[in-house]
């Protein structure tokens, strides 16, 4: 199975959806960890929120930093997520502007969009007018987008706290000046010799103290070359009536002749 794997922040999403191969399941490590009175209540809240999550939408800011050069690129947009009754899920991400923080200049033409629905991931770049439709699952196959070692977002949402402790060394850090307001900062260091340790040097999650949903996620790759920070604001969880199908539909470009479009099936990667 080819995963749509990102990296949380790059949403948590762009690099995540860049066509990376599926990561093998994480290796279980060690015996059950003892309960931590400072951490486990937070993990339990994340577990409960994830298990009750049907859909959500939020404003999204993705900052990607080259740690060697000290340069950053920012993209802003919106994310829509829905868990279907059969257990499958779909997610739509629209980054409608790129921002150069060096001169605070916005580039609204540099628009990218992603839609994962069923076995297909659509990746669009409106500036270059390229669309790739990738098959990421076999027919009938389902993916838990947040499951540790399986989904593309290695987050402790809807995850048993014990499973989180088996994969990460978790610490609660004191509030810093630039932390999101009314949030709790958890540092998650992947356990040595796990598959996540081969992908990430560190993951940091800021959890809203009221909604118990992540409001910021930072990931640094294993070589510490790139840090991706994803912020979610104005989050609406399980809105009345759910999200309409129109939130998961891309603009029709069938009549636009200047687009380059191609399809990649699972067989193409074998």
C-alpha positions as a printed Julia matrix, in Angstrom:
270×3 Matrix{Float64}:
   0.0    0.0     0.0
   1.29   3.43   -0.84
   0.61   5.88    1.95
  -0.18   9.49    1.5
   2.46  10.12    3.99
   3.39  13.56    5.27
   4.57  14.51    7.97
   2.3   15.99   10.28
   2.89  19.41    9.55
   3.18  19.37    6.06
  -1.01  18.81    7.01
   0.69  18.27    7.85
   0.16  18.18    4.02
   2.08  19.08    1.02
   5.16  16.94    1.46
   2.92  14.33    2.94
   1.02  14.07   -0.25
   4.12  14.16   -2.4
   3.79  10.49   -3.32
   5.99   8.96   -0.65
   5.93   5.19   -0.29
   4.02   3.63    2.56
   5.93   3.34    5.81
   5.93  -0.08    7.49
   4.13  -0.46   10.78
   5.93   0.87   13.8
   7.72  -1.7    15.89
   6.19  -2.03   19.37
   8.71  -1.07   22.0
   8.95  -2.17   25.6
   6.4   -2.98   28.22
   3.48  -0.86   29.25
   4.6    2.55   30.48
   3.41   3.73   33.89
   0.7    6.37   33.97
   1.99   9.94   34.09
  -0.37  12.24   36.01
   0.94  15.3    34.12
   0.57  13.82   30.64
  -1.91  10.96   30.5
  -5.02  13.08   31.15
  -4.1   15.14   28.08
  -3.49  12.03   25.96
  -6.8   10.6    27.18
  -8.59  13.79   26.1
  -6.95  13.55   22.67
  -8.02   9.91   22.48
 -11.63  10.79   23.32
 -11.79  13.7    20.87
 -10.36  11.57   18.08
 -12.78   8.71   18.66
 -15.74  11.13   18.66
 -14.51  13.13   15.68
 -16.87  12.97   12.69
 -15.75  16.03   10.78
 -14.0   19.34   11.21
 -12.87  22.38    9.26
 -10.16  24.89   10.16
  -8.03  27.7     8.8
  -4.57  26.36    8.07
  -1.1   27.94    8.08
   1.88  25.82    7.04
   5.4   27.15    7.59
   8.29  25.19    6.13
  11.77  26.2     7.33
  15.15  25.21    5.92
  17.14  24.92    9.14
  20.47  25.2     7.34
  19.69  28.36    5.41
  17.3   29.81    7.94
  14.73  30.59    5.23
  11.0   29.9     5.39
   7.99  29.6     3.12
   4.44  30.04    4.35
   1.21  28.76    2.84
  -2.25  29.66    4.11
  -5.59  28.0     3.42
  -8.33  25.75    4.74
  -8.71  22.07    5.64
 -11.92  20.01    5.64
 -12.08  16.51    7.13
 -14.9   13.97    7.27
 -15.12  10.45    8.66
 -17.74   8.46    6.77
 -20.14   5.98    8.4
 -18.22   3.03    6.91
 -15.04   4.11    8.71
 -13.3    5.59    5.67
 -12.37   9.26    5.58
 -11.88  12.07    3.14
  -9.82  15.23    3.48
  -9.6   18.37    1.36
  -6.81  20.92    1.73
  -6.7   24.21   -0.15
  -3.65  26.44    0.14
  -4.81  29.57   -1.68
  -1.71  31.7    -1.16
   2.04  31.45   -0.66
   3.73  34.11    1.46
   7.4   35.11    1.42
   8.07  36.15    5.03
  11.34  37.88    4.06
   9.41  40.73    2.43
   5.87  39.92    3.63
   4.76  39.48    0.02
   1.83  37.27   -0.91
   1.51  35.18   -4.07
  -2.19  34.34   -4.61
  -1.45  32.71   -7.96
   0.71  30.1    -6.25
  -2.29  28.01   -5.24
  -2.18  24.27   -4.49
  -4.99  21.89   -3.6
  -5.32  18.3    -2.4
  -8.3   15.97   -2.16
  -8.11  12.48   -0.66
 -11.41  10.66   -1.16
 -11.58   6.88   -1.26
  -8.58   5.27   -2.93
  -7.6    8.41   -4.88
  -5.53  11.47   -4.03
  -5.78  14.46   -6.36
  -2.84  16.89   -6.26
  -3.27  20.19   -8.13
  -0.9   23.1    -8.73
  -2.81  26.01  -10.22
   0.28  28.06  -11.06
   1.94  25.36  -13.18
  -1.47  23.93  -14.18
  -0.52  20.37  -13.3
  -2.84  17.74  -11.83
  -1.83  14.27  -10.66
  -4.46  11.75   -9.61
  -2.75   9.04   -7.56
  -4.24   5.79   -6.37
  -3.1    5.42   -2.76
  -5.31   2.54   -1.62
  -6.57  -0.69   -3.15
 -10.32  -0.9    -3.89
 -12.2   -1.38   -0.62
  -9.13  -0.67    1.48
  -9.44   1.9     4.28
  -6.91   4.0     6.13
  -7.08   5.52    9.59
  -5.48   8.87    8.79
  -4.26   9.34   12.36
  -3.25   5.81   13.36
   0.35   5.65   14.55
   2.47   3.89   11.97
  -0.36   3.54    9.46
  -1.89   6.9     8.63
  -0.1    9.93    7.22
  -0.47  12.02   10.36
   1.37  10.49   13.34
  -0.73  12.33   15.9
  -2.04  11.09   19.26
  -5.64  11.76   18.15
  -7.94   8.84   18.88
  -4.95   6.83   20.09
  -4.76   4.87   23.32
  -2.33   6.71   25.65
  -0.5    3.43   26.21
   0.17   3.12   22.48
   1.5    6.68   22.41
   3.9    5.91   25.27
   5.13   2.78   23.47
   6.14   4.84   20.44
   7.24   8.14   21.99
   8.97   9.64   24.99
   6.37  12.24   25.9
   7.04  15.39   27.92
   4.86  18.29   28.95
   6.73  21.54   28.43
   6.12  24.87   30.17
   4.18  27.59   28.37
   6.36  29.76   26.13
   5.75  33.31   24.96
   4.92  32.37   21.35
   2.77  29.32   22.16
  -0.87  29.38   21.02
  -3.07  30.94   23.69
  -4.7   28.59   26.21
  -2.78  25.55   24.98
  -0.63  22.77   26.43
   2.67  21.85   24.75
   3.6   18.18   24.43
   6.98  17.09   23.1
   7.02  13.65   21.44
  10.42  12.09   20.74
  10.17   8.84   18.74
  11.53   5.81   20.56
  14.88   4.56   19.18
  14.72   1.87   16.49
  11.08   2.54   15.63
  10.01   3.41   12.1
   8.92   6.89   13.19
  12.45   7.44   14.53
  13.7    6.87   10.99
  11.43   9.65    9.72
  11.35  12.25   12.49
  13.78  13.76   14.92
  10.96  15.31   16.93
   7.25  16.11   16.96
   5.65  18.82   19.07
   1.91  19.18   19.58
   0.07  22.1    21.16
  -3.36  21.06   22.43
  -6.19  23.53   23.01
  -7.21  23.39   26.66
 -10.92  23.76   25.84
 -11.52  21.73   22.66
  -8.63  19.27   23.31
  -7.78  19.42   19.59
  -4.28  20.15   18.27
  -3.87  23.81   17.35
  -0.24  23.58   16.26
   1.99  20.72   15.16
   5.74  21.0    14.52
   7.81  18.23   12.96
  11.54  18.09   12.29
  12.91  15.44    9.94
  15.41  12.89   11.16
  18.35  14.82    9.64
  17.06  18.05   11.21
  17.19  19.77    7.85
  13.55  20.86    7.64
  11.0   21.9    10.23
   7.33  22.13    9.3
   4.89  23.95   11.52
   1.14  23.67   11.0
  -1.29  25.94   12.81
  -5.06  25.42   12.89
  -7.38  28.29   13.79
 -11.14  28.85   13.83
 -11.64  25.1    14.09
 -15.22  23.86   13.86
 -15.65  20.3    15.19
 -18.66  18.13   14.32
 -20.77  21.05   13.01
 -24.54  20.54   13.06
 -25.61  18.73    9.91
 -22.03  17.8     9.04
 -20.03  19.18    6.14
 -21.68  19.43    2.71
 -20.39  17.43   -0.24
 -19.43  20.73   -1.89
 -16.59  21.05    0.65
 -15.01  17.99   -0.97
 -15.4   18.97   -4.61
 -12.64  20.56   -6.69
 -13.32  23.18   -9.38
 -14.11  21.61  -12.75
 -11.18  21.98  -15.15
 -12.38  19.51  -17.79
 -12.79  22.27  -20.38
  -9.45  23.92  -19.67
  -7.13  22.68  -22.4
  -3.88  24.08  -21.04
  -3.78  21.79  -17.99
  -1.37  18.85  -17.79
  -3.22  15.93  -16.17
  -2.19  12.34  -15.59
  -3.17   9.34  -13.5
  -0.9    7.08  -11.44
  -2.37   3.74  -10.36
  -0.89   1.44   -7.74
   0.41  -0.76  -10.55
   2.57   2.14  -11.76
   4.63   2.0    -8.56
   5.1   -1.75   -8.51
